[in-house]
Amino acid sequence: MERRSSGLQRLAREVAKFGAVGGAGVLVNLGVFNLVRHVSDLPVVRASIIATIVAIVFNYLGFRYWTYRDRDRGGRPRELMLFLVFSVIGLVIENGVLYLATYGFGWDTPLQSNVFKFVGIGVATLFRFWSYRTWVFRALPGEGGKEPVARHEPDSSERVR
């Protein structure tokens, strides 16, 4: 039971750190999105893609150097490639929701765009959390609730002479 509760505590800390970096990333994403929409005539989804890319860079730095700083650092090029692959999939999920709302349903007021951008971020976040922790920032051996099994060593009274 103790091993299970320590694993749950570790997962709770990981979720909290992921949420803190992700929450800041959401603010960056929405801030850049609204700034680009305000200062340019770019279509809504293009503005959103730019904002998502800026947030991806921000999030990678936060995840690598804070949330998952204790994870395997071997193979940094592989880690970065996987992060980018899963981030692009998240970008498609996130902006697919916005695209559907904007061009499929005609919901394109600034408020509606922000609401559906936020919904898209939420859906994509579920995918990103799973993929980043499973494939990108992998736990080192002995972490993540997979602790070595304790072996029973007989004490002197149990030894056969």
GROMACS elastic network, one bead per residue, 0.5 to 0.9 nm:
[ bonds ]
;  ai    aj funct       b0    kb
    1     4     6  0.51281   500
    1     5     6  0.63089   500
    1     6     6  0.86842   500
    2     5     6  0.52134   500
    2     6     6  0.61762   500
    2     7     6  0.85613   500
    3     6     6  0.51848   500
    3     7     6  0.61613   500
    3     8     6  0.86508   500
    3   145     6  0.70558   500
    3   147     6  0.83756   500
    4     7     6  0.50515   500
    4     8     6  0.62021   500
    4     9     6  0.86306   500
    4   145     6  0.72314   500
    5     9     6  0.60678   500
    5    10     6  0.85104   500
    6    10     6  0.61126   500
    6    11     6  0.85574   500
    6   145     6  0.76540   500
    7    10     6  0.50426   500
    7    11     6  0.61404   500
    7    12     6  0.85354   500
    7   143     6  0.88471   500
    7   144     6  0.65109   500
    7   146     6  0.87136   500
    8    12     6  0.60082   500
    8    13     6  0.85829   500
    8   145     6  0.83902   500
    9    13     6  0.62002   500
    9    14     6  0.85465   500
   10    13     6  0.51789   500
   10    14     6  0.61897   500
   10    15     6  0.86481   500
   10   144     6  0.74879   500
   10   145     6  0.83307   500
   11    15     6  0.60561   500
   11    16     6  0.85052   500
   11   144     6  0.78987   500
   12    15     6  0.50967   500
   12    16     6  0.61060   500
   12    17     6  0.86382   500
   13    16     6  0.50518   500
   13    17     6  0.61658   500
   13    18     6  0.84529   500
   13    67     6  0.89257   500
   14    17     6  0.51886   500
   14    18     6  0.59528   500
   14    19     6  0.83428   500
   14    67     6  0.66618   500
   14    68     6  0.80075   500
   15    19     6  0.58743   500
   15    20     6  0.85102   500
   15    67     6  0.88619   500
   15   129     6  0.85296   500
   16    20     6  0.61252   500
   16    21     6  0.87194   500
   16    67     6  0.87905   500
   17    20     6  0.50209   500
   17    21     6  0.62463   500
   17    22     6  0.82593   500
   17    63     6  0.82996   500
   17    66     6  0.76993   500
   17    67     6  0.52493   500
   17    68     6  0.86571   500
   18    21     6  0.53496   500
   18    22     6  0.57856   500
   18    23     6  0.82600   500
   18    62     6  0.87097   500
   18    63     6  0.70919   500
   18    67     6  0.59945   500
   18    68     6  0.86591   500
   18   129     6  0.76697   500
   19    23     6  0.56142   500
   19    24     6  0.83503   500
   20    23     6  0.50745   500
   20    24     6  0.62579   500
   20    25     6  0.84701   500
   20    67     6  0.88117   500
   21    24     6  0.52184   500
   21    25     6  0.60599   500
   21    26     6  0.86465   500
   21    58     6  0.86119   500
   21    59     6  0.63474   500
   21    62     6  0.58263   500
   21    63     6  0.68517   500
   21    66     6  0.84609   500
   21    67     6  0.75739   500
   22    26     6  0.60632   500
   22    27     6  0.86553   500
   22    55     6  0.89773   500
   22    59     6  0.66807   500
   22    62     6  0.85706   500
   22    63     6  0.87501   500
   22   125     6  0.81039   500
   23    26     6  0.50251   500
   23    27     6  0.64716   500
   23    28     6  0.87288   500
   24    27     6  0.51254   500
   24    28     6  0.62985   500
   24    29     6  0.85660   500
   24    55     6  0.88559   500
   24    58     6  0.86968   500
   24    59     6  0.82544   500
   25    29     6  0.59173   500
   25    30     6  0.85022   500
   25    52     6  0.89915   500
   25    54     6  0.88400   500
   25    55     6  0.53225   500
   25    56     6  0.77009   500
   25    58     6  0.65094   500
   25    59     6  0.58916   500
   25    62     6  0.89271   500
   26    30     6  0.59968   500
   26    31     6  0.82253   500
   26    52     6  0.89716   500
   26    55     6  0.72798   500
   26   118     6  0.80212   500
   26   121     6  0.75045   500
   27    30     6  0.52575   500
   27    31     6  0.57698   500
   27    32     6  0.83701   500
   27    55     6  0.86317   500
   28    31     6  0.50723   500
   28    32     6  0.59652   500
   28    33     6  0.83046   500
   28    51     6  0.76023   500
   28    52     6  0.86808   500
   28    54     6  0.75854   500
   28    55     6  0.58660   500
   28    58     6  0.79857   500
   29    32     6  0.54115   500
   29    33     6  0.60022   500
   29    34     6  0.86584   500
   29    48     6  0.79761   500
   29    50     6  0.87371   500
   29    52     6  0.56479   500
   29    53     6  0.83152   500
   29    54     6  0.69558   500
   29    55     6  0.51786   500
   29    56     6  0.86355   500
   29   121     6  0.89991   500
   30    34     6  0.61052   500
   30    35     6  0.84513   500
   30    48     6  0.83374   500
   30    51     6  0.70889   500
   30    52     6  0.85908   500
   30    55     6  0.89796   500
   30   114     6  0.74594   500
   30   117     6  0.78864   500
   30   118     6  0.78840   500
   31    34     6  0.53407   500
   31    35     6  0.60725   500
   31    36     6  0.85762   500
   31    51     6  0.78837   500
   32    36     6  0.59667   500
   32    37     6  0.84237   500
   32    47     6  0.83070   500
   32    48     6  0.82574   500
   32    50     6  0.78367   500
   32    51     6  0.50670   500
   32    52     6  0.84335   500
   32    54     6  0.77311   500
   32    55     6  0.85168   500
   33    36     6  0.53533   500
   33    37     6  0.62007   500
   33    38     6  0.86007   500
   33    44     6  0.84903   500
   33    47     6  0.57369   500
   33    48     6  0.53799   500
   33    49     6  0.83012   500
   33    50     6  0.73465   500
   33    52     6  0.80119   500
   33   114     6  0.86241   500
   34    37     6  0.50250   500
   34    38     6  0.59861   500
   34    39     6  0.86295   500
   34    47     6  0.81556   500
   34    48     6  0.86213   500
   34    51     6  0.86418   500
   34   110     6  0.85909   500
   34   114     6  0.82726   500
   35    38     6  0.50337   500
   35    39     6  0.61356   500
   35    40     6  0.83326   500
   35    47     6  0.89037   500
   36    39     6  0.53434   500
   36    40     6  0.57013   500
   36    41     6  0.82699   500
   36    42     6  0.76440   500
   36    47     6  0.58723   500
   36    48     6  0.84130   500
   36    50     6  0.81983   500
   36    51     6  0.79249   500
   37    40     6  0.55147   500
   37    41     6  0.66213   500
   37    42     6  0.66356   500
   37    43     6  0.79280   500
   37    44     6  0.70325   500
   37    47     6  0.62207   500
   37    48     6  0.86568   500
   37   110     6  0.89686   500
   38    41     6  0.78574   500
   39    42     6  0.89717   500
   40    43     6  0.88598   500
   40    47     6  0.86396   500
   41    44     6  0.87609   500
   41    47     6  0.89518   500
   42    45     6  0.82170   500
   42    46     6  0.62768   500
   42    47     6  0.59716   500
   43    46     6  0.54881   500
   43    47     6  0.63083   500
   43    48     6  0.86930   500
   44    47     6  0.52001   500
   44    48     6  0.61640   500
   44    49     6  0.87570   500
   44    98     6  0.83701   500
   44    99     6  0.83564   500
   44   102     6  0.80341   500
   44   108     6  0.80398   500
   44   113     6  0.75370   500
   45    49     6  0.61476   500
   45    50     6  0.87160   500
   45    95     6  0.65470   500
   45    96     6  0.86961   500
   45    98     6  0.68384   500
   45    99     6  0.62611   500
   45   102     6  0.83469   500
   46    49     6  0.50556   500
   46    50     6  0.64003   500
   46    51     6  0.86860   500
   46    95     6  0.89843   500
   47    50     6  0.52820   500
   47    51     6  0.63428   500
   47    52     6  0.86885   500
   48    51     6  0.50279   500
   48    52     6  0.60390   500
   48    53     6  0.86217   500
   48    95     6  0.68917   500
   48    98     6  0.84119   500
   48   117     6  0.76531   500
   49    53     6  0.62021   500
   49    54     6  0.87197   500
   49    91     6  0.72121   500
   49    92     6  0.88523   500
   49    95     6  0.69438   500
   50    53     6  0.52359   500
   50    54     6  0.64271   500
   50    55     6  0.87372   500
   51    54     6  0.51998   500
   51    55     6  0.62184   500
   51    56     6  0.86400   500
   52    55     6  0.50034   500
   52    56     6  0.60725   500
   52    57     6  0.88000   500
   52    91     6  0.65854   500
   52    94     6  0.85231   500
   52    95     6  0.85654   500
   53    56     6  0.50010   500
   53    57     6  0.65067   500
   53    58     6  0.87368   500
   53    87     6  0.87624   500
   53    88     6  0.87755   500
   53    91     6  0.79984   500
   54    57     6  0.53923   500
   54    58     6  0.63782   500
   54    59     6  0.86944   500
   55    59     6  0.59152   500
   55    60     6  0.84817   500
   56    59     6  0.50741   500
   56    60     6  0.60726   500
   56    61     6  0.87222   500
   56    84     6  0.83259   500
   56    87     6  0.68505   500
   56    91     6  0.88543   500
   57    60     6  0.52536   500
   57    61     6  0.65227   500
   57    62     6  0.88234   500
   58    61     6  0.54936   500
   58    62     6  0.64398   500
   58    63     6  0.87744   500
   59    63     6  0.59020   500
   59    64     6  0.83421   500
   60    63     6  0.51610   500
   60    64     6  0.58701   500
   60    65     6  0.82599   500
   60    80     6  0.85560   500
   60    83     6  0.77420   500
   61    64     6  0.53550   500
   61    65     6  0.58798   500
   61    66     6  0.79372   500
   62    65     6  0.54944   500
   62    66     6  0.54613   500
   62    67     6  0.65799   500
   62    68     6  0.84985   500
   63    66     6  0.54782   500
   63    68     6  0.54921   500
   63    69     6  0.73306   500
   63   137     6  0.85350   500
   64    67     6  0.64276   500
   64    68     6  0.52878   500
   64    69     6  0.54304   500
   64    70     6  0.88053   500
   64    71     6  0.84629   500
   64    73     6  0.89681   500
   64   137     6  0.77919   500
   65    68     6  0.65884   500
   65    70     6  0.86630   500
   66    69     6  0.51224   500
   66    70     6  0.83523   500
   67    70     6  0.81065   500
   68    71     6  0.53314   500
   68    72     6  0.85566   500
   68   133     6  0.85500   500
   68   137     6  0.63483   500
   68   138     6  0.85834   500
   68   139     6  0.86670   500
   69    72     6  0.82668   500
   69    73     6  0.82281   500
   69   137     6  0.87942   500
   70    73     6  0.81590   500
   70   139     6  0.80920   500
   70   140     6  0.82306   500
   71   137     6  0.59668   500
   71   138     6  0.60505   500
   71   139     6  0.51825   500
   71   140     6  0.58656   500
   71   143     6  0.89137   500
   72    75     6  0.82500   500
   72    76     6  0.89643   500
   72   137     6  0.67232   500
   72   138     6  0.61072   500
   72   139     6  0.61964   500
   72   140     6  0.54159   500
   72   141     6  0.89453   500
   73    76     6  0.61007   500
   73    79     6  0.82232   500
   73   137     6  0.82228   500
   73   138     6  0.89906   500
   74    77     6  0.88018   500
   74    78     6  0.86701   500
   74    79     6  0.83864   500
   75    78     6  0.52874   500
   75    79     6  0.62466   500
   75    80     6  0.87304   500
   76    80     6  0.60734   500
   76    81     6  0.84904   500
   77    80     6  0.51486   500
   77    81     6  0.60872   500
   77    82     6  0.86056   500
   78    81     6  0.50733   500
   78    82     6  0.61151   500
   78    83     6  0.84440   500
   78   136     6  0.81870   500
   79    82     6  0.52473   500
   79    83     6  0.60247   500
   79    84     6  0.85876   500
   79   135     6  0.82919   500
   79   136     6  0.52954   500
   79   137     6  0.70566   500
   80    84     6  0.61098   500
   80    85     6  0.85713   500
   80   136     6  0.77678   500
   81    84     6  0.51752   500
   81    85     6  0.61811   500
   81    86     6  0.86977   500
   81   136     6  0.87103   500
   82    85     6  0.50126   500
   82    86     6  0.61054   500
   82    87     6  0.82553   500
   82   132     6  0.83079   500
   82   135     6  0.72835   500
   82   136     6  0.57992   500
   83    86     6  0.53460   500
   83    87     6  0.58377   500
   83    88     6  0.84899   500
   83   131     6  0.85725   500
   83   132     6  0.68330   500
   83   135     6  0.84893   500
   83   136     6  0.59090   500
   83   137     6  0.86477   500
   84    88     6  0.59866   500
   84    89     6  0.85645   500
   85    88     6  0.52625   500
   85    89     6  0.64388   500
   85    90     6  0.87259   500
   86    89     6  0.50278   500
   86    90     6  0.61608   500
   86    91     6  0.85188   500
   86   127     6  0.84405   500
   86   128     6  0.68081   500
   86   131     6  0.67312   500
   86   132     6  0.75091   500
   86   136     6  0.86601   500
   87    91     6  0.59736   500
   87    92     6  0.85975   500
   87   124     6  0.89982   500
   87   128     6  0.70586   500
   87   132     6  0.89350   500
   88    92     6  0.62268   500
   88    93     6  0.86154   500
   89    92     6  0.51434   500
   89    93     6  0.63136   500
   89    94     6  0.86292   500
   89   124     6  0.83017   500
   89   127     6  0.87082   500
   89   128     6  0.86328   500
   90    94     6  0.59569   500
   90    95     6  0.83963   500
   90   121     6  0.82382   500
   90   123     6  0.85554   500
   90   125     6  0.73744   500
   90   127     6  0.68812   500
   90   128     6  0.63995   500
   91    94     6  0.51144   500
   91    95     6  0.59167   500
   91    96     6  0.80236   500
   91   120     6  0.89035   500
   91   121     6  0.84985   500
   91   124     6  0.73755   500
   92    95     6  0.53033   500
   92    96     6  0.55010   500
   92    97     6  0.84800   500
   92   124     6  0.84515   500
   93    96     6  0.50413   500
   93    97     6  0.64623   500
   93    98     6  0.89429   500
   93   120     6  0.66211   500
   93   121     6  0.81286   500
   93   123     6  0.72758   500
   93   124     6  0.56094   500
   93   127     6  0.89079   500
   94    97     6  0.56270   500
   94    98     6  0.68386   500
   94    99     6  0.88894   500
   94   116     6  0.88203   500
   94   117     6  0.69086   500
   94   118     6  0.83591   500
   94   119     6  0.77319   500
   94   121     6  0.51489   500
   94   122     6  0.78337   500
   94   123     6  0.68548   500
   94   124     6  0.54149   500
   94   125     6  0.85767   500
   95    99     6  0.58874   500
   95   100     6  0.84347   500
   95   116     6  0.88982   500
   95   117     6  0.70778   500
   95   120     6  0.63966   500
   95   121     6  0.82089   500
   96   100     6  0.60250   500
   96   101     6  0.85198   500
   96   120     6  0.74257   500
   97   100     6  0.52159   500
   97   101     6  0.62465   500
   97   102     6  0.85793   500
   97   116     6  0.65924   500
   97   117     6  0.72573   500
   97   119     6  0.74206   500
   97   120     6  0.51827   500
   97   121     6  0.88093   500
   97   123     6  0.86962   500
   98   101     6  0.51480   500
   98   102     6  0.59633   500
   98   103     6  0.83509   500
   98   113     6  0.68539   500
   98   114     6  0.87686   500
   98   115     6  0.88378   500
   98   116     6  0.53268   500
   98   117     6  0.54970   500
   98   118     6  0.88058   500
   98   119     6  0.82531   500
   98   120     6  0.65150   500
   99   102     6  0.51298   500
   99   103     6  0.57008   500
   99   104     6  0.71085   500
   99   116     6  0.89172   500
  100   103     6  0.55393   500
  100   105     6  0.66620   500
  100   106     6  0.85197   500
  100   107     6  0.89153   500
  101   104     6  0.55171   500
  101   105     6  0.50999   500
  101   106     6  0.63745   500
  101   107     6  0.54971   500
  101   108     6  0.74600   500
  101   112     6  0.83052   500
  101   113     6  0.79175   500
  101   116     6  0.68028   500
  102   105     6  0.59091   500
  102   108     6  0.50378   500
  102   109     6  0.87304   500
  102   112     6  0.84047   500
  102   113     6  0.72197   500
  102   116     6  0.86033   500
  103   106     6  0.52730   500
  103   107     6  0.74611   500
  103   108     6  0.80056   500
  104   107     6  0.81229   500
  105   108     6  0.85741   500
  106   109     6  0.88414   500
  107   112     6  0.59078   500
  107   113     6  0.71083   500
  107   116     6  0.88839   500
  108   111     6  0.79159   500
  108   112     6  0.57829   500
  108   113     6  0.55283   500
  109   112     6  0.51430   500
  109   113     6  0.60171   500
  109   114     6  0.85751   500
  110   113     6  0.51021   500
  110   114     6  0.62148   500
  110   115     6  0.86513   500
  111   114     6  0.51886   500
  111   115     6  0.61716   500
  111   116     6  0.86939   500
  112   115     6  0.50313   500
  112   116     6  0.61364   500
  112   117     6  0.83400   500
  113   116     6  0.53303   500
  113   117     6  0.59001   500
  113   118     6  0.84614   500
  114   118     6  0.60390   500
  114   119     6  0.85656   500
  115   118     6  0.51374   500
  115   119     6  0.62353   500
  115   120     6  0.86516   500
  116   120     6  0.59629   500
  116   121     6  0.84009   500
  117   120     6  0.50727   500
  117   121     6  0.61756   500
  117   122     6  0.86803   500
  118   121     6  0.50182   500
  118   122     6  0.62599   500
  118   123     6  0.88108   500
  119   122     6  0.50507   500
  119   123     6  0.63424   500
  119   124     6  0.86156   500
  120   123     6  0.52210   500
  120   124     6  0.60638   500
  120   125     6  0.83945   500
  121   124     6  0.51475   500
  121   125     6  0.59051   500
  121   126     6  0.88792   500
  122   125     6  0.50690   500
  122   126     6  0.67742   500
  123   126     6  0.56524   500
  123   127     6  0.70828   500
  124   127     6  0.52341   500
  124   128     6  0.61103   500
  124   129     6  0.86623   500
  125   129     6  0.59487   500
  125   130     6  0.85189   500
  126   129     6  0.53841   500
  126   130     6  0.64754   500
  126   131     6  0.87219   500
  127   130     6  0.53843   500
  127   131     6  0.61041   500
  127   132     6  0.84619   500
  128   131     6  0.51127   500
  128   132     6  0.57236   500
  128   133     6  0.82751   500
  129   132     6  0.54413   500
  129   133     6  0.61457   500
  129   134     6  0.83289   500
  130   133     6  0.56101   500
  130   134     6  0.59346   500
  130   135     6  0.82905   500
  131   134     6  0.51227   500
  131   135     6  0.55777   500
  131   136     6  0.68852   500
  131   137     6  0.89046   500
  132   135     6  0.55580   500
  132   137     6  0.58074   500
  132   138     6  0.79497   500
  133   136     6  0.60793   500
  133   137     6  0.52653   500
  133   138     6  0.59418   500
  133   139     6  0.79186   500
  134   137     6  0.69480   500
  134   138     6  0.59839   500
  134   139     6  0.83999   500
  135   138     6  0.59665   500
  139   142     6  0.79850   500
  139   143     6  0.56641   500
  139   144     6  0.61646   500
  140   143     6  0.56274   500
  140   144     6  0.80438   500
  141   144     6  0.82476   500
  141   146     6  0.75572   500
  141   147     6  0.80348   500
  142   145     6  0.73645   500
  142   146     6  0.53917   500
  142   148     6  0.63383   500
  143   146     6  0.56943   500
  143   147     6  0.63277   500
  144   147     6  0.77074   500
  146   149     6  0.86093   500
  147   150     6  0.87319   500
  148   151     6  0.89600   500
  154   157     6  0.77114   500
  154   158     6  0.55123   500
  154   159     6  0.62336   500
  155   158     6  0.55485   500
  155   159     6  0.66114   500
  156   159     6  0.54063   500
  156   160     6  0.87056   500
  157   160     6  0.83509   500
